[in-house]
Amino acid sequence: MHAIRIHEDGGPDVLRYEEVPDAAAGPGDVLVRLRAASLNHLDLWIRQGLPSVPKPRILGADGAGEVAALGEGVTGFAEGDRVLLNPGLADGTRILGEHMDGTHTELIAVPAEYVHPIPDAMSFEEAAAFPLVYVTAHRMLAARAGLREGEWVLVWGIGSGVAVAALGIAKALGARVLVTSTSDEKLERALALGADAAVRTDADVVAEAKRLTDGAGMDVVVEHIGEATWKGSLQSARTGGRVVVCGATSGPNPPAMLHRVFWKQLSILGSTMGTREDFAALLELVGSGRVRPVVDRAFPLADAAEAHAYFERGQQFGKVVLTIP
């Protein structure tokens, strides 16, 4: 089979499309012939050595395809079934592509409890686009922040996978959403997808957050950017609000601004990936059509280096997908 592997840390040029030994299903596994996979920031960080993983390593957390074979003891699936993968093995503590070989390949063996049928109306590309970022966003909003119907949510940096996921899930849960971006085109697309308000990130986001809420501020802030937006997150949240954090793409060490945390009685909630229960709740939303994955652009698996370069430029709105012949 063919796969995208890294043998060293570095830029997109370290990605190699090469022949590797075929994967095989062990006891309790489902062997999946992948038809699509997607890119996440996780893939960029691992490729860059943040963290550096044992090599060679096949990247990729998300994937969708067809059942190729069943390991000993596996029932409930048949060869040819259309399936997608929950990449967070051991309830999110072991992730495909980080702690083991991932989905940027033609075949992968995954424990059966992390393999799920693809909803009938969904393409392989859409099915590969949502698992990691959508379960991350769902856990942030539903399990950690306890989002309630009618509340206001601030989502920074609309266009990224987790931000687009947060928009869709927040709306499905009955919330109102303010999005930000430095791109007017992305703001317009977010409004078309159901965002209630949009503001440029380089404008006065705090003032807009307060204007929309009669001076109170946002009930929940989805924080995945870090140093560049942290001050604005604390200022935009209402007294007693919740700031839920899943990443820090602009840097992990902003000034703590503890005076705002205690004076406003804010809850700062860390969140990452999700449990099997979180994933089941997400699948229910997706299967019902209340949440729809957003695919920005697809590249052939062999062009993964080009896909990485495109992803790093931050031009996408939604997910970048790799198609696998």
C-alpha positions as CSV (number, residue, x, y, z in Angstrom):
1,M,0.0,0.0,0.0
2,H,1.0,3.7,-0.3
3,A,1.1,6.2,2.5
4,I,2.4,9.6,3.4
5,R,5.2,9.3,5.9
6,I,7.8,11.5,7.7
7,H,11.3,10.3,8.4
8,E,12.4,13.6,9.9
9,D,10.9,16.8,11.3
10,G,10.6,19.8,9.1
11,G,8.5,21.5,6.5
12,P,6.1,20.1,3.8
13,D,9.2,18.9,1.9
14,V,9.8,16.1,4.5
15,L,6.5,14.4,3.5
16,R,7.1,11.2,1.4
17,Y,4.6,9.4,-0.7
18,E,5.9,5.9,-0.5
19,E,5.1,2.2,-0.5
20,V,4.8,0.6,3.0
21,P,3.8,-2.8,4.3
22,D,0.0,-3.5,4.1
23,A,-1.9,-3.0,7.4
24,A,-3.7,-6.1,8.7
25,A,-6.6,-6.5,11.2
26,G,-5.7,-8.0,14.5
27,P,-8.2,-9.5,17.0
28,G,-10.9,-6.9,17.6
29,D,-9.9,-4.7,14.7
30,V,-11.6,-3.5,11.6
31,L,-9.4,-3.1,8.5
32,V,-10.5,-0.1,6.5
33,R,-9.7,0.7,2.9
34,L,-9.5,4.5,3.2
35,R,-11.1,6.7,0.5
36,A,-10.5,10.1,2.2
37,A,-8.6,11.6,5.1
38,S,-8.2,15.2,6.3
39,L,-5.6,17.5,7.6
40,N,-5.5,19.0,11.1
41,H,-3.2,21.4,12.9
42,L,-2.0,18.2,14.7
43,D,-0.5,17.0,11.5
44,L,1.5,20.2,11.0
45,W,2.8,20.2,14.5
46,I,3.9,16.5,14.4
47,R,5.5,17.1,11.0
48,Q,7.4,20.1,12.6
49,G,8.4,18.0,15.6
50,L,6.0,19.6,18.1
51,P,6.0,16.9,19.5
52,S,8.6,14.9,17.7
53,V,7.4,11.3,17.4
54,P,9.1,8.0,16.6
55,K,9.7,7.7,12.8
56,P,8.9,6.7,10.2
57,R,5.4,7.8,11.0
58,I,2.2,7.9,8.9
59,L,0.4,11.2,9.7
60,G,-3.4,11.7,9.8
61,A,-6.1,11.4,12.5
62,D,-9.3,11.5,10.4
63,G,-10.4,9.0,7.8
64,A,-13.3,7.4,6.0
65,G,-13.6,4.4,3.7
66,E,-14.9,0.9,3.3
67,V,-14.5,-2.2,5.5
68,A,-11.8,-4.4,3.9
69,A,-11.6,-7.2,6.5
70,L,-12.6,-8.0,10.1
71,G,-10.4,-9.2,12.8
72,E,-11.1,-12.1,15.1
73,G,-14.2,-11.6,17.2
74,V,-15.5,-8.6,15.4
75,T,-19.3,-8.5,14.5
76,G,-21.7,-5.9,13.3
77,F,-19.7,-5.0,10.1
78,A,-19.5,-6.5,6.7
79,E,-17.0,-6.1,3.9
80,G,-17.8,-3.0,1.8
81,D,-19.6,-1.1,4.6
82,R,-19.0,2.6,4.4
83,V,-17.4,3.7,7.7
84,L,-15.6,6.6,9.4
85,L,-13.1,6.6,12.3
86,N,-13.1,8.1,15.7
87,P,-9.5,9.1,16.0
88,G,-9.4,9.5,19.8
89,L,-8.5,6.0,20.9
90,A,-8.7,5.2,24.6
91,D,-11.3,8.0,25.0
92,G,-9.0,10.6,23.4
93,T,-5.8,9.8,25.2
94,R,-4.2,8.1,22.2
95,I,-4.7,9.8,18.8
96,L,-4.3,8.3,15.4
97,G,-1.3,9.8,13.6
98,E,0.3,11.0,16.8
99,H,0.6,8.0,19.1
100,M,0.5,5.4,16.2
101,D,0.4,5.4,12.4
102,G,-2.5,7.4,11.0
103,T,-4.9,7.8,8.2
104,H,-2.8,9.3,5.3
105,T,-2.6,5.9,3.7
106,E,-4.6,3.3,1.8
107,L,-5.3,0.8,4.6
108,I,-5.6,1.1,8.4
109,A,-6.6,-1.3,11.2
110,V,-8.6,0.3,14.0
111,P,-10.3,-1.2,17.1
112,A,-13.9,-1.9,16.2
113,E,-15.4,0.3,18.9
114,Y,-13.8,3.3,17.1
115,V,-15.3,2.5,13.7
116,H,-18.8,3.9,12.8
117,P,-21.2,3.8,9.8
118,I,-21.2,6.8,7.6
119,P,-24.6,8.5,7.4
120,D,-26.2,7.6,4.1
121,A,-26.3,11.1,2.6
122,M,-22.6,11.9,3.4
123,S,-19.7,11.6,1.1
124,F,-16.3,10.0,2.1
125,E,-14.8,13.5,2.0
126,E,-17.4,14.9,4.4
127,A,-17.1,11.9,6.7
128,A,-13.3,12.4,6.9
129,A,-13.7,16.1,7.5
130,F,-15.4,16.2,10.9
131,P,-14.3,13.6,13.5
132,L,-11.3,15.3,15.3
133,V,-12.3,19.0,15.2
134,Y,-16.0,18.4,15.5
135,V,-15.7,16.2,18.6
136,T,-13.2,18.7,20.0
137,A,-15.7,21.5,19.5
138,H,-18.7,19.4,20.8
139,R,-16.8,18.6,24.0
140,M,-15.8,22.2,24.5
141,L,-19.4,23.5,24.1
142,A,-21.6,20.7,25.4
143,A,-19.5,18.8,28.0
144,R,-17.1,21.5,29.3
145,A,-18.9,24.8,28.9
146,G,-22.4,23.4,29.4
147,L,-23.8,25.6,26.6
148,R,-27.5,26.4,27.0
149,E,-30.1,27.5,24.4
150,G,-30.1,31.2,23.8
151,E,-26.6,31.9,25.1
152,W,-24.1,33.9,23.2
153,V,-20.9,32.3,22.0
154,L,-17.8,34.1,20.6
155,V,-15.8,32.0,18.1
156,W,-12.4,33.5,17.1
157,G,-10.9,32.9,13.7
158,I,-13.7,31.5,11.7
159,G,-12.4,29.5,8.8
160,S,-10.3,27.1,10.8
161,G,-11.6,23.6,11.3
162,V,-12.4,23.9,15.0
163,A,-14.0,27.3,14.6
164,V,-16.3,26.2,11.7
165,A,-17.2,23.2,13.8
166,A,-17.9,25.3,16.9
167,L,-20.2,27.6,14.8
168,G,-22.2,24.6,13.5
169,I,-22.5,22.9,16.8
170,A,-23.4,26.0,18.8
171,K,-26.2,26.8,16.3
172,A,-27.4,23.2,16.5
173,L,-27.5,23.5,20.3
174,G,-29.7,26.7,20.0
175,A,-27.0,29.3,20.8
176,R,-26.3,32.6,19.2
177,V,-22.8,33.0,17.7
178,L,-20.5,36.0,17.1
179,V,-17.6,35.1,14.8
180,T,-14.4,36.9,13.9
181,S,-11.9,36.8,11.0
182,T,-9.5,39.1,9.2
183,S,-11.2,38.1,6.0
184,D,-14.4,39.7,4.9
185,E,-15.1,36.8,2.6
186,K,-14.9,34.3,5.5
187,L,-17.2,36.5,7.6
188,E,-19.7,36.5,4.8
189,R,-19.5,32.7,4.5
190,A,-20.0,32.3,8.3
191,L,-23.1,34.5,8.2
192,A,-24.5,32.3,5.3
193,L,-23.9,29.3,7.5
194,G,-26.0,30.8,10.3
195,A,-23.7,33.0,12.4
196,D,-25.8,35.7,14.1
197,A,-23.1,38.4,13.9
198,A,-19.6,38.8,12.5
199,V,-16.8,41.3,13.2
200,R,-13.2,41.6,11.9
201,T,-10.6,40.4,14.3
202,D,-8.7,43.6,13.9
203,A,-11.7,45.7,14.8
204,D,-13.1,46.2,18.3
205,V,-14.3,42.7,19.0
206,V,-14.9,43.5,22.7
207,A,-17.2,46.4,21.9
208,E,-19.2,44.3,19.5
209,A,-19.5,41.5,22.0
210,K,-20.9,43.9,24.5
211,R,-23.2,45.7,22.0
212,L,-24.9,42.5,21.1
213,T,-25.5,41.6,24.7
214,D,-26.6,45.0,26.1
215,G,-23.3,45.4,27.8
216,A,-23.1,42.1,29.5
217,G,-20.6,40.2,27.3
218,M,-20.4,36.7,25.9
219,D,-21.7,33.7,27.9
220,V,-19.0,31.4,26.3
221,V,-15.8,32.1,24.5
222,V,-14.2,29.5,22.2
223,E,-10.5,30.1,22.6
224,H,-8.2,28.2,20.3
225,I,-5.7,30.9,19.2
226,G,-3.9,31.8,22.5
227,E,-1.6,34.8,22.9
228,A,-3.1,36.9,20.1
229,T,-6.7,36.7,21.4
230,W,-6.5,35.9,25.1
231,K,-6.9,39.4,26.3
232,G,-9.9,39.9,24.1
233,S,-11.4,36.6,25.3
234,L,-11.3,37.7,28.9
235,Q,-12.6,41.1,28.1
236,S,-15.4,39.8,25.9
237,A,-16.8,37.3,28.5
238,R,-19.6,38.4,30.8
239,T,-19.3,38.3,34.5
240,G,-19.5,34.6,35.4
241,G,-18.9,33.6,31.8
242,R,-16.9,30.6,30.6
243,V,-13.8,30.7,28.4
244,V,-13.1,27.2,27.1
245,V,-9.6,26.5,25.6
246,C,-8.6,23.8,23.3
247,G,-5.4,25.2,21.7
248,A,-3.0,28.1,21.3
249,T,-2.0,28.4,17.6
250,S,-0.5,31.9,18.2
251,G,1.4,31.0,21.3
252,P,0.6,29.2,24.6
253,N,1.8,31.8,27.2
254,P,-0.2,35.0,27.1
255,P,-0.2,37.3,30.2
256,A,-2.5,35.6,32.7
257,M,-4.5,38.8,33.5
258,L,-5.6,37.2,36.7
259,H,-7.4,40.4,37.9
260,R,-10.0,39.9,35.1
261,V,-10.4,36.2,36.0
262,F,-11.2,36.8,39.7
263,W,-13.0,40.1,39.3
264,K,-15.3,38.8,36.7
265,Q,-15.5,35.4,38.3
266,L,-14.7,33.7,35.1
267,S,-14.5,29.9,34.5
268,I,-11.4,28.9,32.4
269,L,-12.1,25.5,31.1
270,G,-9.5,23.3,29.3
271,S,-10.7,20.8,26.8
272,T,-9.2,18.4,24.3
273,M,-10.6,15.7,21.9
274,G,-13.5,13.8,23.4
275,T,-14.7,10.5,24.9
276,R,-16.7,7.8,23.1
277,E,-19.8,9.3,24.7
278,D,-18.9,12.8,23.3
279,F,-18.4,11.2,19.8
280,A,-21.7,9.3,20.0
281,A,-23.5,12.6,20.8
282,L,-21.7,14.3,17.9
283,L,-22.7,11.5,15.5
284,E,-26.3,11.9,16.5
285,L,-26.2,15.6,15.5
286,V,-24.4,14.9,12.3
287,G,-26.6,11.9,11.4
288,S,-29.7,14.0,12.0
289,G,-28.4,16.7,9.6
290,R,-28.4,19.4,12.3
291,V,-24.6,19.7,11.9
292,R,-23.0,19.4,8.4
293,P,-19.2,19.1,7.9
294,V,-17.7,21.9,5.7
295,V,-15.0,20.8,3.2
296,D,-12.9,23.6,1.8
297,R,-10.7,21.8,-0.8
298,A,-9.5,18.3,-1.7
299,F,-6.1,17.1,-2.8
300,P,-4.9,13.7,-4.0
301,L,-3.0,11.8,-1.3
302,A,0.1,11.9,-3.4
303,D,-0.1,15.8,-3.2
304,A,0.0,15.9,0.6
305,A,2.9,18.3,0.6
306,E,0.9,20.8,-1.5
307,A,-2.1,20.3,0.8
308,H,0.1,21.0,3.9
309,A,1.5,24.2,2.3
310,Y,-2.0,25.4,1.5
311,F,-3.2,24.6,5.0
312,E,-0.3,26.5,6.6
313,R,-1.2,29.6,4.6
314,G,-4.5,29.7,6.5
315,Q,-6.6,30.4,3.4
316,Q,-9.2,27.6,4.0
317,F,-12.7,27.8,5.3
318,G,-13.4,24.4,6.8
319,K,-11.5,21.3,6.2
320,V,-8.7,20.4,3.8
321,V,-9.2,16.8,2.6
322,L,-7.0,14.2,1.0
323,T,-8.6,11.8,-1.5
324,I,-7.3,8.3,-1.7
325,P,-7.8,6.2,-4.9
